[in-house]
Amino acid sequence: MEDNGKARTAVGSKDEVILHSNDTYTFLHNWLKKFPSYANRTFYIAGQTRIFQLWSLLYVPELAELIYDMNKKYPSLFINLKGFLVGNPETSDSHDWQGMVDYTWSHAIVSHATHDMIKDNCIFDSDNPWNNKCNDAVGEVLKQYLQSMHSNLHPELMPRIMGGYDPCLDGYTTSFYNRPYVQKALHASDGHSIRNWSICNNQIFREWKDFMPSVLPIYKKLIAGGLRIWVYNGDTDGRVPVLSTRYCLGALGLPTVGPWRPWYHEKQGAGWLQEHEELTFATFRGAGHDVPSFKPSSSLAFFTAFLAGVAPSSTHRIKLL
């Protein structure tokens, strides 16, 4: 936990990601020393991003790369890593931004004029895309996005509309982590001098100056090394939309294995799926940014398929008359 009033190195920066990966790597080895019966078991990493914690998905491929490199350098420290799974991840800054602005236009959230402003003034894959005109244009996109959200989302109706999704989940989490006994149990405070915890540290978010622009080179490296990588997106997520992820994965230029096809769970269409060599991409129908919150049952089925190394079901098993 971090004190909400103090900012460390910019979260999401390359130094922060490396620091986090090294800490996690050290933890893994200490844990395996304590529980040696698990040392030779297959190991996977999985992560699901949440709004304003998008940088957390940089840690998964970065940690996977660290384990992969250390396995080669120090065989005695071998961790039997087989692959990783990431959901709604920010992957490559230029493709992610292009996907988001295209998504807002394709879903009639922003006007033609606003989208044209982006096309005329933003070259997201350039060395310095954030000129004044591009900043203004993206600012207009975000403004219209927020207006759309505030005018269309009614929290009192969402549990019924979203099939059980609770829009107050962040509030429950904030309340839980600010309880004295919880902070004491997590060694975040002594249980008396409570530290103010919130879902997002806005100070760090605003002061984020440095970041890892793309983890696609890590994807390429680990795919070449034979690791299994699965990526998924909720198809109604507007923050890291399907378009962003498709642009990112398309940049890898991977050959496909089979056609773009639907996948099924409990006799229902759960989403769409594309298999590549060593990489699988899937969508979740009707899911937003935090897929397991929207689609817990199909998420579990998908996770089980990932561990088994078998693609999700391609048939709904319903006989048509």
C-alpha positions in Angstrom: 0.0 0.0 0.0 1.2 3.5 -0.7 0.5 6.6 1.3 -1.9 8.6 -0.8 -0.1 11.9 0.1 3.4 10.8 -1.0 4.5 10.1 -4.6 7.5 7.9 -5.3 9.0 7.3 -8.7 6.4 7.8 -11.3 4.3 4.6 -11.3 4.5 3.0 -14.7 7.9 4.4 -15.4 10.5 2.0 -16.7 12.4 2.3 -13.4 9.3 1.6 -11.4 8.3 -1.4 -13.6 11.8 -2.9 -13.2 11.8 -2.3 -9.5 8.4 -3.9 -9.1 9.5 -6.9 -11.3 12.7 -7.4 -9.3 10.8 -7.2 -6.0 8.2 -9.7 -7.3 11.0 -12.0 -8.6 12.7 -12.0 -5.2 9.4 -12.7 -3.5 8.8 -15.7 -5.8 12.1 -17.2 -5.0 11.7 -16.7 -1.2 8.2 -18.3 -1.4 9.5 -21.3 -3.4 12.2 -21.8 -0.8 9.6 -21.8 1.9 7.4 -24.2 0.0 9.8 -26.3 -2.0 7.1 -28.8 -3.1 6.0 -26.2 -5.6 9.4 -25.5 -7.0 9.1 -27.7 -10.1 5.5 -27.0 -10.9 4.5 -25.2 -14.1 4.2 -21.4 -13.5 1.9 -18.9 -15.1 1.4 -15.1 -14.6 -2.0 -13.5 -15.0 -3.2 -9.9 -14.6 -6.4 -7.9 -15.2 -6.1 -4.1 -15.4 -8.6 -1.7 -13.9 -9.4 1.9 -14.6 -6.5 4.2 -13.6 -4.4 1.1 -12.8 -3.6 0.5 -16.5 0.1 0.5 -15.9 -0.2 -2.6 -13.8 -0.4 -4.7 -17.0 3.1 -3.6 -17.8 4.3 -5.6 -14.9 3.1 -9.0 -16.2 5.2 -9.1 -19.4 8.1 -7.4 -17.7 8.1 -10.0 -14.9 7.8 -12.8 -17.4 10.8 -11.4 -19.3 12.8 -11.2 -16.1 12.0 -14.8 -15.2 12.8 -15.9 -18.7 16.2 -14.1 -18.7 17.1 -15.3 -15.2 16.3 -18.9 -16.1 18.9 -18.7 -18.8 21.5 -16.9 -16.8 21.1 -18.8 -13.5 19.7 -22.3 -14.1 19.8 -23.0 -10.3 17.1 -20.3 -9.9 14.9 -21.9 -12.5 11.2 -21.1 -12.4 9.1 -23.2 -14.8 7.4 -20.4 -16.5 5.1 -21.4 -19.4 3.3 -18.3 -20.3 1.1 -15.3 -19.2 -2.5 -14.1 -19.5 -3.5 -10.4 -19.6 -6.9 -8.7 -19.7 -7.7 -5.3 -21.2 -4.0 -4.4 -21.1 -2.3 -1.2 -22.2 0.4 -2.6 -24.5 1.7 0.0 -26.9 1.1 3.7 -26.3 0.6 4.8 -29.9 -1.7 1.9 -30.8 -3.7 2.2 -27.5 -4.4 5.9 -28.1 -5.3 5.4 -31.7 -7.6 2.6 -30.8 -9.3 4.6 -28.1 -10.1 7.6 -30.3 -11.2 5.4 -33.1 -13.5 3.5 -30.7 -15.1 6.7 -29.4 -15.8 7.8 -33.0 -17.1 4.4 -34.1 -19.5 4.3 -31.2 -20.8 7.8 -31.8 -19.4 9.2 -28.6 -17.5 11.9 -30.4 -18.3 13.9 -33.5 -16.8 13.6 -37.0 -15.2 17.0 -36.4 -13.5 15.9 -33.2 -12.2 12.7 -34.8 -11.0 14.8 -37.8 -9.1 17.0 -35.3 -7.3 13.9 -34.1 -6.4 12.7 -37.6 -5.2 16.1 -38.6 -3.1 16.8 -35.5 -2.0 13.6 -33.8 0.6 11.1 -35.1 0.7 8.8 -32.1 3.6 6.7 -33.4 5.9 9.7 -33.8 8.7 10.6 -31.4 6.7 13.6 -30.0 3.0 13.2 -30.8 1.8 15.6 -28.0 1.9 18.9 -29.7 -0.5 21.6 -28.5 -3.1 20.9 -31.2 -3.0 17.2 -30.5 -3.3 17.8 -26.8 -6.4 20.0 -27.4 -7.9 17.4 -29.8 -7.4 14.5 -27.3 -8.7 16.8 -24.5 -11.9 17.3 -26.5 -12.3 13.5 -27.0 -12.0 12.9 -23.2 -14.4 15.8 -22.5 -17.0 14.3 -24.8 -16.3 10.9 -23.4 -17.0 12.1 -19.8 -20.1 14.0 -20.9 -21.5 10.8 -22.5 -20.7 8.8 -19.4 -22.4 11.3 -17.0 -25.4 11.6 -19.2 -26.0 7.9 -19.7 -24.9 6.0 -16.6 -27.4 5.8 -13.8 -25.8 3.8 -10.9 -29.2 2.9 -9.4 -30.1 1.1 -12.6 -26.7 -0.5 -13.4 -27.0 -3.7 -11.3 -30.1 -4.6 -13.4 -28.7 -3.4 -16.7 -25.3 -5.0 -16.3 -26.6 -8.3 -15.1 -25.3 -8.0 -11.5 -22.3 -5.7 -12.0 -22.1 -3.4 -8.9 -20.9 0.1 -9.8 -20.2 0.8 -6.1 -17.4 -1.8 -6.0 -14.6 0.8 -5.7 -16.3 2.4 -2.8 -16.5 -1.0 -0.9 -12.8 -1.6 -1.6 -11.8 1.9 -0.4 -13.8 1.4 2.8 -12.3 -2.0 3.4 -8.6 -1.0 3.0 -9.1 2.0 5.3 -10.2 -0.2 8.2 -7.6 -0.2 11.0 -7.5 -4.0 11.5 -7.1 -4.5 7.7 -4.2 -2.1 7.5 -2.6 -3.7 10.5 -3.0 -7.2 9.0 -1.3 -6.0 5.8 1.5 -4.2 7.7 0.5 -1.0 6.0 0.0 0.8 9.4 0.1 0.0 13.1 -3.7 0.0 13.1 -3.8 3.3 15.0 -2.2 5.9 12.7 -4.3 5.1 9.7 -2.9 5.8 6.2 -5.4 7.2 3.7 -5.8 4.6 0.9 -7.7 5.2 -2.3 -8.3 3.3 -5.5 -6.2 5.8 -7.4 -3.3 8.0 -6.3 -4.2 11.1 -8.3 -1.0 12.8 -7.4 1.1 10.1 -9.0 -1.3 9.8 -11.9 -1.0 13.6 -12.7 2.7 13.6 -12.2 3.4 10.6 -14.4 6.1 11.9 -16.7 8.0 8.8 -17.7 6.6 5.5 -18.9 7.4 2.4 -20.9 5.8 3.2 -24.3 5.5 -0.4 -25.5 5.9 -3.9 -24.3 5.5 -5.4 -27.8 9.3 -6.1 -28.0 8.9 -8.2 -24.9 5.9 -10.1 -26.5 8.1 -10.8 -29.6 11.0 -12.0 -27.4 8.8 -14.3 -25.3 6.9 -15.7 -28.2 10.2 -16.6 -29.9 11.1 -18.3 -26.6 8.1 -20.5 -26.8 5.9 -19.0 -24.0 2.2 -19.1 -24.3 0.5 -15.7 -24.3 -3.2 -15.1 -24.1 -4.8 -11.6 -24.3 -8.5 -10.8 -23.9 -10.7 -7.7 -24.0 -14.2 -6.9 -22.9 -15.9 -5.7 -26.1 -17.7 -2.8 -24.4 -14.6 -1.4 -22.7 -14.0 2.1 -23.9 -10.8 2.8 -21.9 -8.6 0.0 -23.5 -11.0 -1.0 -26.2 -10.8 -4.1 -28.5 -9.6 -1.8 -31.2 -6.5 -0.8 -29.2 -5.6 -4.4 -28.5 -6.2 -5.4 -32.1 -4.0 -2.6 -33.3 -1.2 -3.6 -30.8 -1.3 -7.3 -31.7 -1.6 -6.6 -35.4 1.7 -4.8 -35.1 3.4 -8.1 -34.2 2.6 -9.5 -37.6 1.9 -13.0 -36.3 0.6 -15.6 -38.6 -2.9 -16.8 -37.7 -3.9 -20.4 -36.9 -7.4 -20.9 -38.0 -10.2 -18.3 -38.7 -11.6 -15.6 -36.5 -14.4 -17.4 -34.8 -16.9 -17.3 -31.9 -16.2 -19.1 -28.6 -18.9 -20.4 -26.4 -19.7 -21.0 -22.7 -22.8 -22.6 -21.3 -24.4 -22.8 -24.7 -24.1 -19.1 -25.2 -21.8 -17.0 -27.4 -19.1 -15.7 -25.0 -17.1 -13.7 -27.5 -14.8 -14.0 -30.5 -11.4 -15.5 -30.7 -8.3 -15.5 -33.0 -5.4 -18.0 -32.5 -1.9 -17.1 -33.6 1.3 -19.1 -33.2 2.0 -18.9 -29.4 -0.6 -16.1 -28.9 -4.4 -16.2 -28.5 -6.6 -13.2 -28.5 -10.2 -13.3 -27.4 -13.1 -10.9 -26.7 -15.8 -11.2 -24.0 -19.2 -10.3 -25.3 -20.9 -7.6 -23.2 -18.0 -7.2 -20.7 -16.5 -3.9 -19.8 -13.0 -3.0 -18.5 -12.8 -5.4 -15.6 -14.0 -8.5 -17.4 -14.2 -10.9 -14.4 -16.6 -8.5 -12.7 -18.9 -8.5 -15.7 -18.5 -12.2 -16.8 -17.3 -14.3 -13.9 -18.4 -17.7 -15.2 -17.1 -17.3 -18.7 -13.9 -15.7 -17.3 -13.3 -18.9 -15.2 -13.9 -21.1 -18.2 -11.4 -19.0 -20.2 -8.8 -19.1 -17.5 -9.2 -22.9 -17.2 -8.7 -23.2 -21.0 -5.6 -21.1 -20.7 -4.1 -23.3 -18.0 -4.9 -26.4 -20.1 -3.4 -24.9 -23.2 -6.6 -25.7 -25.1 -8.7 -23.1 -27.0 -12.1 -22.3 -25.6 -15.1 -24.2 -27.0 -15.9 -23.6 -30.6 -19.3 -25.1 -30.5 -22.5 -24.2 -28.6 -23.6 -27.9 -28.7 -27.2 -27.0 -29.7 -28.9 -29.1 -32.4 -30.8 -27.0 -34.8 -34.1 -28.4 -36.2 
